[in-house]
Amino acid sequence: MSNSIDELPDRGEKVWFIIRQDSHEGPYSLSSLEERLAAGEFKKDSLVWARGWPEALPFFRVQTAYRGEVHAEPQEKPARFVRPAPQEEDFASDTPPASQSVPAPARWPLVVGVLLMLGAGLWATSALKPQVELTRPSDMNIDAFRKMRTAFEQIDRPVPIPEVVVAADYRKIWLADGTTQMCHYQATFRSEPQDNLGGQPVSFQTDAPLLQHWAMFDRLNFTEGQKLMPGRYLLTVVRQDCVPQGIFGFWETAHPTLNLSFNVEVFHGSPDELQARMALVAKKKEAEEKQRRELSLQAWRDVGEKLRTLSAISQQIESGFNELLNRKLAWKPRMQRVIDGYTMRFGGFLTNFTVKNDEDFSTLASQDFPDKVELMGRQPLINAHAKRIGFLSMGLIEKLQKSADAPSRSDLQDWLRSLQQDFAVERENIRRAIAEATQMVDPSTQTPAQP
């Protein structure tokens, strides 16, 4: 190296680089290098290099050159500083000579490039992945949507949310699902009479695909009932035929078929409002049920009363025919008096009794009450008892009318005894029917045993 200070860069000119094991630092001015040396950032024998310098040298040799001292170690050729041209201010001129075997800093751009590529890949993956975010359909109630969105955000698994939203006109139902896959849904809704405002069983089936996390059911195929009634339903959902979306289909597994059942409220309003309306319906149904029970009890009471009337009529008819044994009157007037008495008091009565009984049961047939089928079966039995009493009575009257002469007292007694026996059997049957009707009114009443 020449010992002429004029041939070296100015102390303040930033052209010096510190050569590290796997990189180089700079450019620095000579003054800055001396400050870093004093701070212990490198040593005196650390290599430094300047732009245009033919080789890297220990820093102490550079200091010696700036002080004008001749270094003891000779050079084949004086180290002469060549100031680079302005157009050579590029990265290539900042590179130390290859003869020094210093690792080139070119690997940093490579590392940075790889990191940028990874970052871009992650960003692209995030951008392409479907977003799990619930948006409100235009015709959905805002309050119902907010409730569903809250439930949607609280479930971090890709499953259907156990709640539904119904339209204001009750013509469509929405079900939300947290999955990002495209799936198809089959759903069955069922509500018992006590669980809806209509008080009747409602059941229907429907199906729909998933669009933007919503399965909208608007084709309702009813198996019970004719329209969707507000209330509580058991919802059974089958999610099937799921397909991953976008590039995720190359590695994401499709969801298997999923079967779920849960209770939902199908009501366009708040749960409190549904509860209040259900309470009113329950109260009304309780009153109606009480009225139905009372109607049934009264009908059974009427059945018992009609049977007791027939039993009493049979006894009165039997007593009237006993007048035939009274010999105070001649036979013809006596017989005619008994026949006329029966005709006026009981003949028309039994006919009217049967007609009235038919009318009463016809009215009951149009109403709904417990034990209706069993109660309606009493109509022909009551009529049969009335007709049997009339048939037995008319049988005796025909015998009397056919007798040209007065029957003997023994024959007359036999006829009356036969009528009494037939009436006794009929009254026993009536008594049993009365006991059954009484037990229907009061279940604690036991049917009396036969004597």
C-alpha positions as CSV (number, residue, x, y, z in Angstrom):
1,M,0.0,0.0,0.0
2,S,1.2,3.5,-0.8
3,N,1.9,5.7,2.2
4,S,0.5,8.8,0.4
5,I,-2.7,10.0,2.2
6,D,-3.9,11.7,-1.0
7,E,-4.4,8.3,-2.6
8,L,-6.9,7.2,0.1
9,P,-10.6,8.1,0.4
10,D,-11.6,10.9,2.7
11,R,-12.2,9.9,6.3
12,G,-15.8,11.0,6.0
13,E,-16.6,9.3,2.8
14,K,-18.7,6.1,3.3
15,V,-16.9,3.5,1.1
16,W,-15.7,1.0,3.7
17,F,-17.2,-2.4,4.5
18,I,-16.6,-4.7,7.4
19,I,-16.2,-8.3,6.2
20,R,-18.0,-10.8,8.5
21,Q,-17.9,-14.6,8.4
22,D,-21.1,-14.9,6.3
23,S,-21.9,-11.3,5.4
24,H,-20.5,-7.8,5.1
25,E,-21.6,-4.5,6.7
26,G,-21.4,-1.0,5.3
27,P,-20.7,1.3,3.8
28,Y,-19.1,3.2,6.7
29,S,-16.7,6.2,6.8
30,L,-13.3,5.7,8.4
31,S,-14.3,7.7,11.4
32,S,-17.4,5.5,11.8
33,L,-15.2,2.4,11.7
34,E,-12.9,3.8,14.4
35,E,-15.9,4.5,16.6
36,R,-17.2,1.0,16.1
37,L,-13.7,-0.4,16.8
38,A,-13.7,1.5,20.1
39,A,-17.2,0.2,20.9
40,G,-15.8,-3.4,20.4
41,E,-18.0,-4.2,17.5
42,F,-15.0,-5.6,15.6
43,K,-11.3,-6.1,16.1
44,K,-8.2,-4.4,14.6
45,D,-7.3,-7.5,12.6
46,S,-10.9,-7.8,11.2
47,L,-11.0,-7.5,7.4
48,V,-12.3,-4.3,5.8
49,W,-12.7,-3.4,2.1
50,A,-13.5,-0.3,0.1
51,R,-15.2,0.2,-3.2
52,G,-12.5,-0.1,-5.9
53,W,-10.1,-1.6,-3.5
54,P,-8.4,-4.7,-5.0
55,E,-8.5,-6.8,-1.9
56,A,-9.7,-6.8,1.8
57,L,-7.1,-5.9,4.4
58,P,-6.9,-5.9,8.2
59,F,-8.3,-2.7,9.6
60,F,-5.0,-1.9,11.4
61,R,-3.2,-1.7,8.0
62,V,-5.8,0.7,6.8
63,Q,-5.3,2.9,9.8
64,T,-1.5,2.7,9.2
65,A,-2.0,3.9,5.7
66,Y,-4.1,6.8,6.8
67,R,-1.4,7.8,9.3
68,G,1.2,7.8,6.6
69,E,3.2,4.9,8.1
70,V,4.9,2.3,5.9
71,H,3.8,-1.2,6.7
72,A,6.5,-3.7,7.2
73,E,4.9,-6.3,5.0
74,P,5.7,-5.5,1.3
75,Q,3.3,-5.6,-1.5
76,E,3.9,-6.9,-5.0
77,K,2.0,-4.0,-6.2
78,P,1.1,-0.8,-4.3
79,A,-2.5,-0.7,-3.2
80,R,-3.9,2.3,-5.0
81,F,-7.5,3.5,-4.4
82,V,-9.5,3.9,-7.6
83,R,-12.6,6.0,-7.1
84,P,-15.5,4.3,-8.9
85,A,-17.6,6.1,-11.5
86,P,-21.1,7.2,-10.4
87,Q,-22.8,4.7,-12.7
88,E,-21.1,1.9,-10.8
89,E,-23.0,2.6,-7.6
90,D,-24.7,-0.8,-7.6
91,F,-24.8,-3.9,-5.5
92,A,-22.1,-5.5,-7.6
93,S,-19.5,-2.8,-6.6
94,D,-20.4,-3.4,-2.9
95,T,-19.3,-7.1,-3.1
96,P,-15.9,-8.0,-1.7
97,P,-13.4,-9.7,-4.0
98,A,-14.0,-13.4,-4.7
99,S,-10.4,-14.1,-3.6
100,Q,-11.3,-13.5,0.0
101,S,-13.9,-16.5,0.0
102,V,-16.4,-14.4,1.9
103,P,-20.0,-15.7,1.7
104,A,-22.0,-13.5,-0.7
105,P,-25.0,-11.7,0.8
106,A,-27.2,-12.8,-2.2
107,R,-28.9,-15.5,0.0
108,W,-30.8,-12.7,1.9
109,P,-32.9,-11.8,-1.1
110,L,-33.6,-15.5,-1.6
111,V,-34.8,-16.0,2.0
112,V,-36.9,-12.8,1.7
113,G,-38.4,-14.1,-1.5
114,V,-39.3,-17.5,0.0
115,L,-40.9,-15.8,3.0
116,L,-42.9,-13.5,0.6
117,M,-44.1,-16.5,-1.4
118,L,-45.2,-18.3,1.8
119,G,-47.0,-15.2,3.0
120,A,-48.7,-14.8,-0.4
121,G,-49.7,-18.5,-0.3
122,L,-51.3,-18.1,3.1
123,W,-53.1,-15.0,2.1
124,A,-54.4,-16.6,-1.0
125,T,-55.6,-19.6,1.0
126,S,-57.4,-17.4,3.5
127,A,-58.9,-15.3,0.8
128,L,-60.2,-18.4,-1.1
129,K,-61.6,-20.2,1.9
130,P,-65.4,-19.7,2.4
131,Q,-66.1,-17.4,5.3
132,V,-68.2,-18.8,8.1
133,E,-70.4,-15.7,8.5
134,L,-74.2,-15.5,8.7
135,T,-76.0,-12.9,6.6
136,R,-79.7,-12.0,6.9
137,P,-82.0,-13.0,4.1
138,S,-84.0,-10.0,2.9
139,D,-87.4,-11.3,4.1
140,M,-86.2,-12.5,7.5
141,N,-87.2,-10.7,10.7
142,I,-84.3,-8.7,12.1
143,D,-84.8,-9.8,15.7
144,A,-85.1,-13.4,14.8
145,F,-81.9,-13.1,12.7
146,R,-80.0,-11.6,15.6
147,K,-81.0,-14.4,17.9
148,M,-80.0,-17.0,15.3
149,R,-76.7,-15.2,14.6
150,T,-75.9,-15.3,18.4
151,A,-76.5,-19.1,18.5
152,F,-74.5,-19.5,15.2
153,E,-71.5,-17.7,16.7
154,Q,-71.6,-19.8,19.9
155,I,-71.2,-23.1,18.1
156,D,-67.8,-23.6,16.6
157,R,-68.5,-27.0,15.0
158,P,-69.8,-27.4,11.4
159,V,-73.3,-28.7,12.5
160,P,-76.9,-27.5,12.0
161,I,-78.0,-25.0,14.7
162,P,-80.8,-26.4,16.9
163,E,-83.1,-23.4,16.2
164,V,-85.2,-22.3,13.3
165,V,-86.6,-19.0,11.9
166,V,-90.1,-18.8,10.4
167,A,-91.4,-16.2,8.0
168,A,-94.2,-13.9,9.0
169,D,-96.7,-15.7,6.8
170,Y,-95.6,-19.1,8.0
171,R,-94.8,-20.2,4.5
172,K,-91.1,-20.9,4.8
173,I,-88.6,-21.9,7.5
174,W,-84.9,-21.3,7.7
175,L,-82.3,-23.6,9.3
176,A,-78.7,-22.4,9.7
177,D,-75.5,-24.6,9.5
178,G,-71.9,-23.7,10.4
179,T,-70.4,-25.9,7.6
180,T,-68.6,-24.4,4.6
181,Q,-69.5,-27.4,2.5
182,M,-72.5,-27.7,0.1
183,C,-75.0,-30.1,1.6
184,H,-78.6,-31.3,1.1
185,Y,-81.1,-31.4,3.9
186,Q,-84.2,-33.5,4.5
187,A,-86.3,-32.5,7.5
188,T,-89.4,-33.7,9.2
189,F,-91.4,-31.5,11.6
190,R,-94.0,-32.9,14.0
191,S,-96.2,-31.2,16.6
192,E,-98.6,-32.8,19.0
193,P,-102.0,-31.2,19.6
194,Q,-101.0,-29.8,23.0
195,D,-97.9,-28.2,21.5
196,N,-99.3,-25.9,18.9
197,L,-101.9,-23.1,18.8
198,G,-104.2,-25.1,16.5
199,G,-104.7,-27.9,19.0
200,Q,-104.4,-30.5,16.3
201,P,-101.5,-32.8,15.3
202,V,-99.3,-31.2,12.6
203,S,-96.7,-33.1,10.6
204,F,-94.9,-32.3,7.4
205,Q,-91.7,-33.2,5.4
206,T,-89.5,-30.9,3.4
207,D,-86.0,-30.6,1.8
208,A,-83.6,-27.9,0.7
209,P,-79.9,-27.3,-0.2
210,L,-77.6,-25.1,1.9
211,L,-76.9,-21.6,0.5
212,Q,-74.8,-19.1,2.4
213,H,-75.2,-21.2,5.6
214,W,-79.1,-21.2,5.2
215,A,-81.3,-24.1,4.3
216,M,-84.7,-22.6,3.3
217,F,-87.7,-24.9,3.5
218,D,-90.6,-23.5,1.5
219,R,-92.1,-26.7,0.1
220,L,-94.0,-28.3,3.0
221,N,-95.6,-31.7,2.3
222,F,-98.2,-32.2,5.1
223,T,-98.9,-35.7,6.3
224,E,-101.1,-34.4,9.2
225,G,-102.9,-31.1,9.3
226,Q,-103.2,-28.7,6.4
227,K,-101.0,-25.7,7.3
228,L,-98.1,-24.8,9.5
229,M,-99.4,-23.8,13.0
230,P,-97.3,-21.8,15.4
231,G,-95.9,-23.9,18.3
232,R,-93.3,-26.4,19.4
233,Y,-92.1,-29.1,17.0
234,L,-89.8,-32.1,17.0
235,L,-87.4,-31.5,14.1
236,T,-85.6,-34.5,12.6
237,V,-82.8,-33.5,10.1
238,V,-80.8,-35.6,7.7
239,R,-77.8,-33.8,6.3
240,Q,-76.3,-35.7,3.3
241,D,-74.4,-35.4,0.0
242,C,-72.0,-32.8,1.4
243,V,-69.3,-31.5,-1.0
244,P,-66.2,-29.3,-0.1
245,Q,-66.0,-26.0,-2.0
246,G,-63.2,-24.5,-4.0
247,I,-59.6,-25.7,-3.9
248,F,-60.3,-27.3,-0.5
249,G,-61.9,-30.1,-2.3
250,F,-58.4,-31.5,-3.1
251,W,-57.7,-32.3,0.6
252,E,-60.8,-31.6,2.7
253,T,-63.0,-34.7,3.5
254,A,-66.7,-34.4,2.8
255,H,-69.0,-34.6,5.8
256,P,-70.6,-38.0,6.4
257,T,-74.4,-38.3,6.5
258,L,-75.7,-36.7,9.8
259,N,-78.9,-37.5,11.6
260,L,-80.1,-35.0,14.3
261,S,-83.3,-34.6,16.3
262,F,-84.1,-31.6,18.5
263,N,-87.1,-29.5,19.7
264,V,-87.6,-26.1,18.0
265,E,-90.1,-23.3,18.4
266,V,-91.8,-22.4,15.1
267,F,-93.2,-18.9,15.9
268,H,-92.8,-15.5,14.4
269,G,-92.2,-13.7,17.7
270,S,-90.5,-13.9,21.0
271,P,-90.4,-17.1,23.1
272,D,-92.2,-15.3,25.9
273,E,-95.1,-14.4,23.6
274,L,-95.4,-18.0,22.4
275,Q,-95.4,-19.2,26.0
276,A,-98.2,-16.7,26.9
277,R,-100.3,-17.7,23.9
278,M,-99.7,-21.4,24.6
279,A,-100.9,-20.8,28.2
280,L,-104.1,-19.2,26.9
281,V,-104.7,-22.1,24.5
282,A,-104.0,-24.7,27.3
283,K,-106.5,-22.8,29.5
284,K,-109.1,-22.8,26.7
285,K,-108.6,-26.5,26.0
286,E,-108.9,-27.3,29.7
287,A,-112.3,-25.5,29.8
288,E,-113.4,-27.3,26.6
289,E,-112.3,-30.6,28.0
290,K,-114.2,-29.9,31.2
291,Q,-117.2,-29.1,29.1
292,R,-116.8,-32.3,27.0
293,R,-116.5,-34.4,30.2
294,E,-119.7,-32.7,31.6
295,L,-121.5,-33.4,28.3
296,S,-120.5,-37.0,28.5
297,L,-121.6,-37.3,32.2
298,Q,-124.9,-35.6,31.5
299,A,-125.5,-38.0,28.6
300,W,-124.9,-41.0,30.8
301,R,-127.3,-39.5,33.4
302,D,-129.9,-39.1,30.7
303,V,-129.4,-42.7,29.7
304,G,-130.0,-43.9,33.3
305,E,-133.0,-41.7,33.6
306,K,-134.6,-43.0,30.4
307,L,-134.0,-46.6,31.6
308,R,-135.5,-45.9,35.0
309,T,-138.6,-44.4,33.2
310,L,-139.0,-47.6,31.1
311,S,-138.8,-49.7,34.3
312,A,-141.5,-47.6,36.0
313,I,-143.7,-47.7,32.9
314,S,-143.5,-51.5,32.8
315,Q,-144.6,-51.6,36.4
316,Q,-147.6,-49.3,35.7
317,I,-148.6,-51.3,32.7
318,E,-148.5,-54.5,34.8
319,S,-150.6,-52.8,37.5
320,G,-153.1,-51.7,34.9
321,F,-153.6,-55.2,33.5
322,N,-154.3,-56.5,37.0
323,E,-157.6,-54.6,36.8
324,L,-158.8,-57.5,34.6
325,L,-159.2,-59.5,37.7
326,N,-161.7,-57.0,39.2
327,R,-165.2,-58.6,38.8
328,K,-167.1,-55.6,39.8
329,L,-167.6,-54.8,36.2
330,A,-168.8,-57.1,33.4
331,W,-166.1,-58.6,31.3
332,K,-166.6,-56.5,28.1
333,P,-166.6,-53.1,29.8
334,R,-163.8,-54.2,32.1
335,M,-161.6,-55.4,29.2
336,Q,-162.4,-52.3,27.2
337,R,-161.5,-50.0,30.1
338,V,-158.1,-51.7,30.6
339,I,-157.3,-51.5,26.8
340,D,-158.4,-47.9,26.5
341,G,-156.3,-47.0,29.6
342,Y,-153.2,-48.6,28.2
343,T,-153.7,-47.0,24.8
344,M,-154.2,-43.5,26.2
345,R,-151.5,-43.6,28.9
346,F,-148.8,-45.9,27.5
347,G,-149.3,-46.7,23.8
348,G,-148.6,-43.2,22.5
349,F,-146.0,-42.6,25.3
350,L,-143.8,-45.5,24.2
351,T,-144.0,-44.4,20.6
352,N,-143.1,-40.8,21.5
353,F,-140.4,-42.0,23.9
354,T,-138.6,-43.8,21.0
355,V,-138.8,-40.8,18.7
356,K,-137.5,-38.5,21.4
357,N,-134.7,-40.9,22.2
358,D,-133.6,-40.9,18.5
359,E,-133.6,-37.1,18.5
360,D,-131.5,-36.8,21.6
361,F,-128.8,-39.2,20.3
362,S,-128.8,-37.4,16.9
363,T,-127.9,-34.2,18.8
364,L,-125.1,-36.0,20.6
365,A,-123.7,-37.5,17.4
366,S,-122.8,-34.0,16.2
367,Q,-120.7,-33.2,19.3
368,D,-117.3,-34.3,20.6
369,F,-117.0,-35.8,24.1
370,P,-115.4,-38.8,25.8
371,D,-116.9,-42.2,25.5
372,K,-118.9,-41.1,22.5
373,V,-118.8,-44.4,20.7
374,E,-119.8,-46.4,23.8
375,L,-122.5,-43.9,24.7
376,M,-124.0,-43.9,21.2
377,G,-124.4,-47.7,21.5
378,R,-127.0,-47.1,24.2
379,Q,-129.5,-45.6,21.7
380,P,-130.6,-48.9,20.1
381,L,-130.6,-50.6,23.5
382,I,-133.0,-48.0,25.0
383,N,-135.3,-48.3,22.0
384,A,-135.2,-52.1,22.2
385,H,-136.3,-52.0,25.9
386,A,-139.2,-49.6,25.0
387,K,-140.3,-51.7,22.1
388,R,-140.1,-54.9,24.1
389,I,-142.4,-53.4,26.8
390,G,-144.8,-52.4,24.1
391,F,-144.6,-55.8,22.3
392,L,-145.4,-57.7,25.6
393,S,-148.3,-55.4,26.4
394,M,-149.8,-55.6,22.9
395,G,-149.4,-59.4,23.0
396,L,-151.8,-59.6,26.0
397,I,-154.2,-57.1,24.5
398,E,-154.4,-59.2,21.3
399,K,-155.3,-62.2,23.4
400,L,-158.0,-60.3,25.1
401,Q,-159.5,-59.0,21.9
402,K,-159.5,-62.4,20.3
403,S,-161.5,-63.9,23.2
404,A,-165.2,-63.9,22.2
405,D,-166.2,-64.9,25.6
406,A,-164.8,-64.0,29.0
407,P,-161.7,-66.2,29.7
408,S,-161.7,-68.3,32.8
409,R,-160.2,-66.8,35.8
410,S,-157.4,-69.4,35.7
411,D,-156.6,-68.6,32.0
412,L,-156.6,-64.9,32.8
413,Q,-154.3,-65.4,35.8
414,D,-151.9,-67.4,33.6
415,W,-151.8,-64.6,31.0
416,L,-151.1,-62.0,33.7
417,R,-148.5,-64.3,35.3
418,S,-146.7,-64.7,32.0
419,L,-146.7,-60.9,31.4
420,Q,-145.3,-60.4,34.9
421,Q,-142.5,-62.8,34.3
422,D,-141.6,-61.2,31.0
423,F,-141.7,-57.8,32.5
424,A,-139.5,-59.0,35.4
425,V,-136.8,-60.2,33.0
426,E,-137.0,-56.9,31.1
427,R,-136.7,-54.9,34.3
428,E,-133.7,-56.9,35.3
429,N,-132.0,-56.1,32.0
430,I,-132.9,-52.5,32.5
431,R,-131.5,-52.5,36.0
432,R,-128.2,-53.8,34.7
433,A,-128.1,-51.1,32.0
434,I,-128.9,-48.4,34.7
435,A,-126.0,-49.7,36.8
436,E,-123.6,-49.4,33.9
437,A,-124.7,-45.9,33.1
438,T,-124.4,-45.0,36.8
439,Q,-120.8,-46.4,36.9
440,M,-119.9,-44.2,33.9
441,V,-121.0,-41.2,35.8
442,D,-119.3,-42.3,39.0
443,P,-116.5,-44.9,38.4
444,S,-116.4,-45.8,42.1
445,T,-120.0,-47.2,41.8
446,Q,-120.0,-51.0,41.6
447,T,-122.5,-52.9,39.5
448,P,-124.8,-54.7,42.0
449,A,-124.6,-58.4,41.9
450,Q,-127.6,-60.4,40.7
451,P,-129.8,-61.8,43.4
